Amino acid sequence: MRYSREHKLETHARIVKKASVRLREKGAHGIGVADLMKDAGLTHGGFYAHFDSRDALVIEAFTHAMDRGTEHWRKLAEQTPPEKRLATIVDSYLSTLHRDDPGHGCAIPTLGAEIARESPRTRKAFAAKLEQMIDMLAAQVPELPRKAARKQAMAAIATMMGTLVLARIAGSGEFSDEILAAGREAVLARAAPAKRVAKKAAVKKAATPARH
């Protein structure tokens, strides 16, 4: 049976979406092509009608997950006053809901270590999406120059993702909750001094007489 181009695109998207969830749940090497295709309701033999290789599917699945994460942050930012955007994103990320649902959460804590051992092509694709995520978070720190905001965003993301990994290792009890709280506090405490410095600079600039 010959399928329309639209049907093939829909099937392709379904495979990527399903694989994205499963890879975050099981890891890049924790599930095979046959299982991924079965999840999508297809046979193993149909795989190469959609992808050149397993790496190609992994890259698309990673990309899908990273794009969803960045889009989630963007929506949170749009719904929040500028001065609360960073805190809102951090609170959402370092939450028990996110901790307990890795299959629909950020791809980096679940797959980052494995990506580092993947092919250069896969690492390059992942790095590009990571940079987009950093730039998106940096945009939520308008008080700082772009370079400084980007540096702070890198530190925040590193802390957030490391915190989530540790919280998942600790399970879902009080100890895990403590780790999440400590991570939130660390990220926001780092952001607070930068805001104070930016505010002082703005006040100083406003108080300086203009030279003619």
Secondary structure, DSSP 4 states (H G I P E B T S, - for coil): ----HHHHHHHHHHHHHHHHHHHHHH-TTSS-HHHHHHHTT--GGGGGGT-SSHHHHHHHHHHHHHHHHHHHHHHHHHTS-GGGHHHHHHHHHTSHHHHT-GGGS-HHHHHHHHHTTS-HHHHHHHHHHHHHHHHHHHTT-TTS-HHHHHHHHHHHHHHHHHHHHHHHHT-SSHHHHHHHHHHHHHHHHHHHHHHHHHHHHHHHHHHSPPP-
